Structure formats: structure tokens, C-alpha cells
Amino acid sequence: MITNRDILITGIQSWDIEIGSNCKNIALEFAKNNRVLYVNAPLDRITKWKNAADPLVKKRIDRLRSKEDLVKIGENLWNLFPRTTLESINGLPFKALFRYLNRINNKRFARQIKKAAKRLGFQDYILFIDSDMFRSFYLKELLSPKLLCYYTRDNLLAVPFWQKHGYDFEPALMAKSDLVCANSTYLAALATKYNPDSFYVGQGCDFSLYDKTKLTSVPDDLTSIPKPLIGYTGALYALRLDVDILMHIAKTKPSWNLVLIGPEDDTFRASELHQLSNVHFLGNKNPEELPAYINGFDIAINPQKLNEVTRGNYPRKIDEYLALGKPTVATKTEAMTIFAEHTYQATNAAEFVRLIDQALSENTAKMEAAREVFAREHSWENNVLAIYECMEQKEKAPCPT
């Protein structure tokens, strides 16, 4: 296990992001036995200009004017607000110009990190880069870390924003990293093309809220809906979630009630699902509310749309479903193979209906208990221990496959 070390973390999500973040959870786990500096993403010039009224942007602007750029979050954990502005370059069509300006951005970014690391007395540090393929591309050369670990948790190159320059930068950053850690087997296989020291380290989940003994009541807006309840929690975005599968389930089984919890995109808001009497949109909920809703489901589902964005992503919601013992039916993907023994996996809409029916009829207390035990193996502690193991091996010798 890595202990008593200094760790710098850069990523695409800042500490004060309003949604869950793998990188924040990993940082908290790192900080139990090491000193950690979590570096926020700096403002870029266009964001600073166009979104000045946004509370988070305003907070960054205030920090630029203030000398208080380093905030202590915990005993061993600090958050840096870099006091610099980067050039907005992602839309540039010319690769040579992008590379030139990106190096300038990296130098500005690195200068702020160096100053903070020096103030904290960090030495021989580990640099952990969470998918930050542009801003952090030259940090190995500029910061000279003892060890560089690149962390991949999403296939970002399937997203238009990252495609223009990402196809050049992410493989190159992976290649010059000392090791690459991936949260899914699919992403680990992709990374291995560029760096042989690429490893699947699994995914963590915070189970502190997912304790059935503490969930003594069902939310009011769920109690009025007749059973069986077939439920989904998470973003209702057509890029990731298959509207047609949900329509097929609802229309094929009008006696089932489909409960959908989460924010909707325009496709979902305009869909026929809103016209069906057995489909219930309960809106977005706070993370601490979700376990009570999941606990009220009879079946939990994750009907992902198969594409390059979803194909290799680790579905953390599956761990949340299983931690409460819920029978779970999900789209079959490469990342879902590790859940094969404890879930039902469908390849089309008809299979979703058949497998939900099967899950309703054969569920037992023994099966629920097995799901809970399995899910709780995927703790953040175990996830970070796997990362530590590869780091330690890499510092001694190349990681074993």
C-alpha cells in the first residue's frame, strides 16, 4: 500500500462540482494515508467572459482576485484554485496552433501547481491525472513527478468535444505515462494499445447510504404507485439511455409501473413516455434520497443505448442497485461482464421484458444477500488498493498482467 507520500491530482472535474466524481472519492481515499493536493481546472478565457454570472464561475473569478488559492479540506487534503486563466483553444481547427497554445496553457497551469506544492513542502510526488488529456499533457515534463498515473474512466473520444484533438493527445499522454489505470475492462484494453502497463483496477462505490436496515420508510411519491415497480435512477439522456426499450417495456406490460428518477434531456421530455399512464417521472433527487427510492423498487433496470460512449463505461448504478439486493436487468455490455453472476443481461427490448418477468418470479432472500455481498466488494478502499498495487509494482518493476 502507498503510504506517507505526496500526491498531486489533476482532472476534468473540480472539487466543488455538484455531481458525484470518481476522482474526488479516490482523492479522499488517497488522503487517508498520504498528503494530497487536488487541483481544480482553471478558468478558460471564453468561460470567464460568457458565464461570469454562473455561481461556480464567479467563485473562480473571486479566487483569481484573492490570495486564498489553497483551501484545506481535511487533515491531509488540500484543494488548489489555480490563479491563472487559460486560452480557449479546443475549437481551433489547426493542430499546430492548438499544440503551441496548449503548451502555453500547460506552463501556466504547472506554474500554479509548482507554487502550491512548494508551499506544502511536497517532494518526490506522484502525479495522478484523471482524463485531463489537454491541460495536463505536458505536466510530466514540467513537474517531473516521481510517478505518473493516467486514470481513464470514460471513453471520452466518443464525445464530440474531445474528438478534434483528443485522438492525438490522449494516446500520446497514455504512452508517456508510467502506468494507466482504468475502471472498466473495455477501457483497459483500449489503453493497452498505447501503454503495455495499463490495468483494470475496478470501480469504487460509497455504500454508507445503501444500508437496508436504515431505510425504514418509502418516499411519499412512490407509495401511491401500484406494484410491481420497475425503476431506474440516473440521468435520463438519450445519448446513454434507450428510450425505445423503455417504451417497449411500458407498452408490453401495462400492469407494470415504470419509475424514472433523474434529470431529463430534450429527447426524454418530448418522448411518448410522458403520455403513458404506467410511466412515472419523479424528477431529480438528491444523492442521499436515492437509496430509499431504489429500496422501494421491485426490479432495478439500466437499459443503456449501445454506442461508443456506453460500451465500456463502468455502470456504478449497478453496484448501488445490488448493494440493496435488488434484482437488476441491464443492457449487456463488455463492462457488464463482471456482474454476470448477479444480474440479468439483455441484448434487446424483448429480452428486457422476458428477464424482468423472470426476475420478478424467481427472486429470493438468498439471491438478495448474495447481490449485497458482491456489490460491497467494490468499495473505494478496495478500488484504491488496486491502484496502489500497480503503482508499487511499477516503482519496483513493470506491473504484472
N, C-alpha and C positions, 0 to 999 in steps of 0.2 A: 504494500500500500504506500502511496506517495504521502509523506508527512513532512511538516516543517519546511515547506518550500514556498517560494513566491510565484504566484500565477497571475498572468495578465490575460484578460478575456476581452476580445472584440467580437462584434456580431452585428447582425442586421436589425436587432431589436434592442431598444434602450431599456434601462431598468424600470422606468416609470410607464412602460407600455401597459395598456389596460386589459390585455388578454393574457392567457397563460403562455409561458415561454419555457421551452426545454432548457435554454441556456441559463435562465435565472435559477431554475431548480438545480442544475449542475453546479452553478456558482455557489449556491448555499451549501451544497454537499461538499464541494472543494474546501470551503471555508471552515469546516468542522476541524480540519487538521492542517490547514495551510493558510497563508496570508494571500488574499485575493483582491485584485483591482479589476472591477468591472467597468469597462469603458463604454459610455454611451456613443451612439452615432452622432457626429457633428451635424449641424445645420448646413444645408447647401444654399447657395445664393437665391435660387428661384423660390424654394420653400420659404425661406426667410422673408421674401418680398410678398409672395402671393398669399401665404397662410399666416400672416402676422397676428391675426385675431384668434387663431386656434390656441386654446389654453396651453397645450404642450409646447407649441412653437414659441408662444410668449414666454414660457418658463425658460426655454433655451436662450432667447434673446436677453432676458433678465440676467441669466448666468454669464453671458458674454460681457455684460457691463459690470458684473460683480467680480470680486476677487475670490469668492467662495465657490470654487470649481470642484472641490473634493469633499464628498459627503460620506461620513462613516455610517454604514448601515448596520454593522454588527461588530463583534469583538475582532474578527479577522477579515472583515469585508468592507471595502470602500467602493464608492461609485464616482467616476470621473465625468464631469461635464466639460468636454474639450472647449477651450476658449479660442475657437477658430471657426472660420466659415470656409466651406469647400466650394469649388466651382461646380455648377450643374452641367454635367457633361454626358450623361447617359444617352441623350438624343443625338449626339454628334454622329454624322454618317462616316466621317473619315477616321480610320483606325489609327493612323499615325498621330493625328491630333489628339485623339482620345488617350492614347498611351502617354503622350507628352504631358497633358494636363492631369492625368491620373497620377503620374509620378509626383507632380507638384502637390496634389491633394494628399497623397501618402506622406510626403515630407511634412506638411502642416500637421497632419494627424499624429505622426510619430513624434514630432517635437513636443506636443502636449503630453503624450504618454510618457516620454522620457522624463519630463519635468516632474510629473506626478510620481513616477517610480522612484526618482531620486529623493523626493521629499519623504517618501515612505521607507526609504532605505532598502528597496528591493534589489536583489542581486541574483545572478545565475537563474533568471526566471524561466518558467515555462510559458509559452505563448499559445493560447487556445483560441482558435479563430472559428467562430460559428457562422459558416456560409458567407462571410463577408469578402467576396472574391475581388471587389474593386478597391475599396478604401484600404484594405489590409494586404493588398497584393505584394507590396514591397517591404512589409514590416520585418520580414526575416533579415533582409539586408540592412534595414535602418535601425533595428533594435537589437540585433544579434542575440536572440534568445538561446538558452541552453538546449531547448527542445521546442519544436513547432508541431502542434497537433491541429490538423484541419478537421472540423466536425461537419458532417453533412446529414441533414435530417429531412430534406425535401428535394425533389428533383426540380430545382429552380430553373433549369434550362428548358423546361416545358412551359414556362411562363413568359409571355412576350417581353415584359420589362427587362428580363435578364438575357434574352437571346441575342441581341445585336452584338454585344461584346463578350458575353459570358462564355460562348463556345470557345473563345481564345483564352480567357483568363482563368476560369475555374479549373480546367485540366492542367494548366501550367502551374497554378498555385498548389494543386494536389501533388503534382510531380515533385515540386521542390520542398514540400513539407516532409518532416521526418516520419510522420505516420498520418493516416486518415482513419477516423472513427466514424462509423455510420450506424444509424438507428434501425436500419432495415437490411435484410439480406440482399435485396434488389440494389439498393444504393451502394452497398459494399462491393457488389460485383461490378457496378459501373466504375467505382473508384479504382478498383484493381487494374483497370486498363491503363491507368496513368501512374499508379504508385503500387508496387507489389506489397508494401506494408500498409494495406487497407483492410480494416476488420469490422465485422459486425459486433457491436457492443450492446445491442438491445436498447430498450426504451424504459425510462422510469415513469412512475406514476405516484402521485400523492394520495395515499389511501386513508388519510386521517379523517376525512369526512365520510368515507364509504364504509361505515360500520352499522350493520343492520340493527344491532342492539340499541343504537342511539336514535334510530329512525322510528319513532313511535306513532307518528301521525301521517296521513296522506294529505297533500295540498288541497285546498278547497276547490280549486278549478279542475281537479282531477276526480274528485269524489262523485261528481254529478254525471260522469261519463260511464255508460254501461260497459261491463267487461264482455269479452276479453279486450284488453288494451295492448295494442301493438305500437311500441313507442320508439321515437328517435330523438336524440339530443345533439345539438351542434348546429353549425352554420347551414342554412338552407340555401345553398348556392348551386346553381345548375352546372357550374364547371366541375363540381365534385360529386353531386348527388343526382341520382337518376329519377327525374320526375315521372317518366313512363312506368317505371317499376312501381312507384307509389300509387299511381293511377290504377294500375292493373290489380294490385292488392285490394284497394278500396272498392273497386267495381266488381271484382270477382267474389269478394266476401263481404257483402253489405252488413252482415251481423257482427263483423269485427269493427272495432273502432281504432282508427289510426290517429295517434297523438304525436304532433310535431312541435318540438320546442327549440327555438333559436331564431336568430335574425334571418330575414328573407331578402333575396335579391329580386330584381325586377321580373325575372322569369317565373319565380315561385309566386310572387304577388299577383301575376297575371294568369296563373295556371287554373285549370278547371278544378283542381283540388279544392279550391275555396267554395265551389258550388256543391260539393258532396256532403251529405248530412253526417256521414260517418268519418269525416276527416276533421280534426280539431287542431287549429293553430293556437298554441298557448303563448306565443311571443317569446321574447328573450328573457332569460332568468339569470340571476347572479350565480356564480360557480358554487357557492355554498348551498344553494337551493336545489341544485340538480340531483343529488343523491336521493332526496325524498321523492322526486318525480320518477326516477329510474326504479326505485324500490316499489312504486305503485304499478309499474308495467307488468304484464304477464309475459310478454316477449319483447326483447330489445332488437332493433334492426339497424343495419348500416348498408343501405342499398347504394353503394358508390357507383358512379359512372366510370367505366373503364377508359382511361386515357393515360397519357404520359405523366400527367400531374399526380394521379392517384395510384398508378400501378405499383409503385414501390414505396409509398408512404406508410409508415407505421401508424395504424389506427389506434391512437391512445384511448379513444372512447370504448374500444372493446375491453380493455383492462377494467375500465370503470363499470361497464355492464357486468362483467364476470365477477368482479370483486363483491357484487351484491347477489351473486348466484344466479343471475338472470339467463334463461335460455336465449341464445343470441343467434340471429340469422344475418349473414353478411355476404356481400359480393366476394367471390373467390378471386384473390389476387396473390401474387408471389409473396407479398408481405404478410398475408394471412396464413401462410403455411404453418407458422409456429403455433397458431391457435387451432389447428385442425382437429385435435382430440377433444376440444371443449366447445366447439361452435358448429353450427350448420352453415355450409358454404354453398351459395347458389351461383349459377352461371347465367341465368335469365329470369324473367319475371314469373314464368310459370313455376320454376323451381322455388322461387321465394314463397309462393303460396303453398306449395306442397310441403316445404320444410317448416314453415310456420305452423302448419296443421300438425305435422309430426311432433314438433317441439311442444305444442300445447298438450298433446295426448300422452307423451311419454316422460314428462318431467318428474323427477323425484328429488327428495331431500338429499339423497346420496350424491346425485348429479350436481345439485346446487353447491354442496360442500366442496366437491372436487374442483368446481369452477373457481370458487373463492380462494382455495389454497393455491391453485395455479396462478391466478392473477397476482396474488400478493408476492410472488417470486419476483415480479417486475417492479421492485421498489427503486427509488432514486439511489438509495445506498448501494444496491446490487449493480445498478447501471454504472455508477461512478467507479465501483470496484473493478468492473470490467475495463473501463478506460484506464484506470491506474495500472492494471496488469500489463496492458500493451505499452504504456509509457515506460514502465520499469524495464520491461524486456527490451524495448527499443534503446534505452540508455545503456543497456549492457550488450545487446546484440539484436539483430533483426527479429521482429515479432514472429512467433511460430504461426503457421497457418492452421 
